Amino acid sequence: MEYRKLGRSGLDISVIGLGTMTWGFQNTQAQGFEQMDYALEHGVNFFDTAEMYAIPPDSKTYGTTETIIGNWFASRLNREKVILASKIAGPGLSWIRDGNIINKKNILLAVEGSLKRLQTDYIDLYQLHWPNRGSYHFGQIWNYAPKFDVQAEEENFLEVLHTLQGLIQQGKIRHMGLSNETAWGINKWLSLAEQNNLPRAASIQNEYSLLCRHFEPDLSELALHEDCGLLAWSPLSRGLLSGKYLNGARPEGARITIETRPEHRIHPRTDAAVKKYVELAKTYELDACQMALAFVNSRPFVSSTLIGATSMQQLKTNIDSISLKLPAEINKKIDEIRRQYPMIY
């Protein structure tokens, strides 16, 4: 395994991070335990979760993933071996604090709930799952038109930072991070933290893959030069890059097959790009998923690539991607495919 710094926190996190959102819906607790045992044994020390998991999200699955992780900690007595990240949900989900925004009141409620479910005294990285004001993530890229009260946003940012500072002083969280943010947002969070001696974002968790490269070039520049690295979620584009959904296929039990929400990634343009990447992997006798993960792993602005698996075979293959280093000729061909399909979703 390889390790990189988590911002300026001093923590070294595994380049392969363990995503957990399937536990409690697609995966049982026993399967979650097996995944965590295997990942930790193979050097994965960074686990990422959220209060809203399991996915697909609803009132019945809310909090189940954190509960499974907490039960594993209680069973294995190994909390100190894991750098644990969780997230407070942004506004819009009626079953989570009536869908209210991220503010002092809701952060305090959310942290206490997560700590109880996780059966731990502290969370290493506490992230804001999505902005109160909205953003271009989750398929909103085509219609996103930022319109908000800047002064009100800044006041909220300061309230949130002061609240997180208090939680850090109490030892309940160690560091804060962002998720699904924009360039304006991350810059504002960092500048307000510096100006007011408040907690600094250690990372930003946004979607990033061969098919989704909105993080380049502006956010990647921020990540590199402001020590706020990317935690890349959905590096396999919900499994699309495996090729298993090509030609309308919907394997039983697969993520997109069971998803209850509209899937913005499904489009003929996406299929065309996936076919090119799968063919490229075959040409060089590579596993398509490992090639896609190796690409993300190699980006200098990435702190950790968050894998998600529903089977142990998927988990093992994904973790083993750390050993694959793509030669220059494959990277060149990836660039050619990207130029052919520059904006997928």
C-alpha positions in Angstrom: 0.0 0.0 0.0 1.0 3.6 -0.5 0.2 6.5 1.8 -0.2 10.3 1.3 -0.7 13.2 3.6 -4.2 14.2 4.5 -3.9 18.0 3.9 -1.8 19.6 6.7 -3.2 17.2 9.3 -0.1 15.2 9.7 -2.1 12.0 9.1 -0.9 9.5 6.4 -3.8 7.9 4.7 -3.8 5.0 2.3 -4.0 5.9 -1.4 -6.8 3.3 -1.6 -9.6 4.3 0.7 -12.5 2.0 1.7 -15.9 3.3 0.7 -18.7 1.8 2.8 -22.0 3.0 1.5 -23.3 -0.4 0.4 -23.2 -1.9 3.9 -26.7 -2.1 5.3 -28.5 -2.5 1.9 -26.5 -4.3 -0.8 -24.2 -5.9 1.8 -24.9 -7.4 5.2 -23.1 -6.6 8.4 -21.1 -9.9 8.0 -20.0 -8.9 4.5 -19.1 -5.4 5.8 -17.0 -7.0 8.5 -15.2 -9.2 6.0 -14.4 -6.2 3.8 -13.0 -4.2 6.7 -10.9 -7.1 7.9 -9.4 -7.7 4.5 -8.9 -4.0 3.7 -7.1 -3.4 7.0 -4.9 -6.5 6.6 -3.8 -5.2 3.2 -2.8 -1.7 4.4 -6.0 0.3 3.8 -6.2 2.5 6.9 -8.7 5.1 5.6 -12.4 4.3 5.8 -15.0 6.7 4.5 -18.7 6.8 5.5 -21.6 9.2 6.1 -24.6 9.5 8.3 -27.0 9.2 5.3 -25.6 5.7 4.3 -26.6 3.0 3.3 -27.3 3.8 -0.4 -29.9 4.2 -2.0 -30.8 6.6 0.8 -34.1 6.5 2.7 -35.4 6.7 6.2 -35.1 2.9 6.7 -31.4 2.7 5.8 -30.3 6.0 7.4 -27.4 5.4 9.7 -27.1 1.7 9.1 -23.6 1.8 7.6 -22.2 3.8 10.6 -23.9 1.2 12.9 -22.1 -1.7 11.1 -18.7 0.1 11.4 -19.4 0.8 15.0 -20.2 -2.9 15.6 -17.0 -3.9 13.9 -15.0 -1.5 16.1 -16.6 -3.0 19.2 -15.9 -6.6 17.9 -12.3 -6.0 16.8 -11.2 -3.5 19.4 -9.0 -1.8 16.7 -10.4 1.8 16.5 -6.9 3.2 16.7 -5.8 1.4 13.5 -8.3 3.2 11.3 -8.4 6.8 10.1 -12.2 7.3 10.0 -14.1 9.8 7.9 -17.7 10.6 8.1 -20.1 13.3 6.8 -23.0 15.4 7.8 -25.8 15.5 5.2 -26.6 18.7 3.5 -30.1 20.0 3.1 -32.9 18.3 1.3 -33.5 14.9 2.9 -36.7 15.1 4.9 -35.8 12.2 7.2 -32.6 13.8 8.3 -33.4 16.6 10.7 -36.3 17.6 8.5 -34.0 18.4 5.6 -32.4 21.4 7.3 -29.2 23.1 6.4 -25.7 22.5 7.8 -25.4 24.9 10.8 -24.4 24.8 14.4 -27.5 23.1 15.7 -27.5 20.4 13.1 -23.8 19.8 13.2 -24.0 19.1 17.0 -26.9 16.8 16.5 -25.3 15.0 13.6 -21.9 14.5 15.3 -23.5 13.0 18.4 -25.6 10.6 16.3 -22.6 9.5 14.3 -20.4 9.0 17.4 -23.1 6.9 19.0 -23.6 4.7 15.9 -19.8 4.4 15.3 -19.2 3.5 18.9 -16.2 5.8 19.1 -15.2 8.9 20.9 -13.9 10.7 17.9 -14.0 11.0 14.1 -10.7 11.7 12.4 -12.2 13.6 9.4 -15.6 15.2 9.6 -16.9 16.4 6.2 -19.8 18.5 4.9 -21.5 16.1 2.5 -22.8 18.8 0.1 -23.1 22.6 0.2 -26.2 24.3 1.6 -26.4 26.5 -1.5 -26.2 23.6 -4.0 -23.5 22.8 -6.6 -23.0 21.2 -10.0 -22.5 17.7 -8.6 -24.9 14.8 -8.7 -25.7 15.4 -12.4 -26.4 19.1 -12.0 -23.5 20.2 -14.2 -25.7 21.0 -17.3 -28.1 23.4 -15.5 -26.1 24.7 -12.5 -26.4 28.5 -12.2 -25.0 29.8 -8.9 -27.2 32.3 -7.3 -27.0 33.0 -3.6 -26.5 35.6 -0.9 -22.7 35.8 -0.5 -22.8 37.6 2.9 -25.3 35.0 4.2 -23.1 32.1 3.0 -20.0 33.6 4.6 -21.8 34.0 7.9 -22.9 30.4 7.7 -19.4 29.3 6.8 -18.1 31.1 9.9 -20.8 29.6 12.1 -19.9 26.1 10.9 -16.1 26.7 11.3 -16.6 28.0 14.9 -18.8 24.9 15.7 -16.2 22.5 14.2 -13.5 24.3 16.2 -15.4 23.6 19.4 -15.8 20.0 18.5 -12.1 19.7 17.8 -11.3 21.3 21.2 -13.6 18.7 22.8 -11.8 15.9 21.0 -15.0 14.7 19.2 -13.5 15.4 15.7 -9.9 15.9 14.7 -10.1 17.6 11.3 -12.7 18.9 8.9 -13.2 18.3 5.2 -15.4 19.4 2.3 -17.3 17.4 -0.2 -19.0 18.1 -3.5 -17.7 21.7 -3.4 -16.9 24.2 -6.1 -13.8 26.3 -6.6 -15.5 29.4 -5.1 -16.6 27.3 -2.1 -13.3 25.7 -1.3 -11.4 29.0 -1.7 -13.9 30.7 0.6 -13.7 28.0 3.3 -9.8 28.2 3.2 -9.6 31.9 3.3 -12.1 32.4 6.1 -10.3 29.7 8.1 -7.0 31.5 7.7 -8.3 34.9 8.4 -10.0 33.8 11.6 -7.7 31.1 12.9 -10.3 28.5 12.5 -10.1 24.8 11.3 -8.7 24.4 7.8 -10.2 22.0 5.3 -7.9 19.0 5.1 -9.5 17.6 1.9 -12.2 17.8 -0.6 -14.3 14.7 -1.6 -15.6 15.1 -5.1 -16.5 12.7 -7.9 -13.5 11.9 -10.2 -12.9 9.2 -12.7 -12.0 8.6 -16.3 -15.5 9.7 -17.2 -15.9 12.5 -14.8 -13.0 15.0 -14.7 -14.6 18.2 -13.7 -12.0 18.4 -10.9 -9.5 19.5 -13.6 -8.0 22.0 -14.0 -9.1 24.6 -11.4 -9.9 22.5 -8.4 -6.8 20.3 -9.0 -4.7 23.5 -8.8 -6.3 24.4 -5.5 -5.9 20.9 -4.1 -2.2 20.8 -5.0 -1.1 24.2 -4.0 -3.4 24.7 -0.9 -2.7 21.2 0.5 -6.3 20.2 0.3 -6.2 16.9 -1.6 -9.0 15.1 -3.4 -10.7 12.1 -1.9 -12.0 10.7 -5.2 -15.5 9.2 -5.0 -17.0 6.9 -7.7 -13.6 6.3 -9.4 -15.3 3.6 -11.4 -18.4 5.8 -12.2 -20.8 3.5 -10.3 -19.2 0.5 -12.0 -19.8 1.8 -15.5 -16.1 1.5 -16.3 -16.2 -2.2 -15.7 -18.3 -2.5 -18.9 -21.0 -4.5 -17.1 -23.8 -2.1 -18.0 -23.0 -1.8 -21.7 -25.7 -2.4 -24.3 -28.4 -1.9 -21.6 -27.3 -4.7 -19.4 -28.6 -4.6 -15.8 -26.9 -7.3 -13.8 -29.0 -8.5 -10.9 -28.2 -6.8 -7.6 -25.8 -4.3 -9.2 -25.8 -0.7 -8.1 -27.5 1.0 -11.0 -29.9 -2.0 -11.3 -31.3 -1.4 -7.8 -31.0 2.4 -7.7 -34.2 4.2 -7.0 -33.1 7.6 -8.2 -32.7 8.7 -11.8 -29.2 7.8 -13.1 -27.7 10.8 -14.9 -24.7 8.8 -16.0 -26.6 6.6 -18.4 -26.4 7.9 -21.9 -25.3 6.6 -25.3 -22.3 9.0 -25.1 -21.2 7.4 -21.9 -21.5 3.9 -23.4 -19.4 4.9 -26.3 -16.6 6.2 -24.0 -16.8 3.1 -21.8 -16.4 0.8 -24.8 -13.2 2.7 -25.7 -11.7 2.4 -22.2 -12.7 -1.3 -22.0 -11.1 -2.0 -25.4 -8.0 -0.1 -24.3 -7.7 -2.3 -21.2 -8.1 -5.5 -23.3 -5.5 -4.4 -25.8 -2.9 -4.2 -23.0 -4.3 -7.3 -21.1 -5.4 -5.2 -18.2 -8.4 -5.4 -16.0 -10.6 -2.5 -17.0 -11.4 -1.6 -13.4 -7.8 -1.7 -12.3 -6.8 0.5 -15.2 -9.4 3.1 -14.3 -8.4 3.0 -10.6 -4.7 3.2 -11.5 -5.3 6.3 -13.5 -7.0 8.0 -10.5 -4.3 6.7 -8.1 -1.6 8.3 -10.2 -3.0 11.9 -10.2 -0.8 14.1 -8.0 -3.8 16.0 -6.6 -5.5 12.8 -5.3 -5.0 12.0 -1.6 -7.1 8.8 -1.7 -9.2 6.9 -4.2 -12.4 5.7 -2.5 -13.3 2.2 -3.7 -16.6 0.6 -3.2 -17.3 -3.1 -3.6 -20.2 -5.5 -3.1 -18.2 -8.7 -3.4 -14.8 -9.8 -2.0 -13.5 -10.4 -5.5 -14.3 -6.8 -6.5 -12.6 -5.6 -3.2 -9.4 -7.6 -3.8 -9.2 -6.4 -7.4 -9.7 -2.8 -6.5 -7.1 -2.9 -3.7 -4.6 -4.6 -6.0 -4.8 -1.6 -8.4 -2.3 0.1 -6.2 0.4 -2.1 -7.8 -0.5 -1.1 -11.3 1.5 1.8 -12.8 0.2 2.8 -16.2 2.9 3.3 -18.9 3.1 6.5 -20.9 1.6 5.0 -24.0 -1.6 4.0 -22.1 -1.9 7.5 -20.6 -1.5 8.9 -24.1 -4.4 6.7 -25.3 -6.5 7.7 -22.3 -5.9 11.3 -23.3 -7.0 10.6 -26.9 -10.2 9.0 -25.7 -10.9 11.9 -23.4 -10.5 14.3 -26.2 -13.0 12.3 -28.2 -15.5 12.3 -25.3 -14.5 15.4 -23.4 -17.7 16.0 -21.4 -19.6 12.8 -20.5 -21.8 13.8 -17.5 
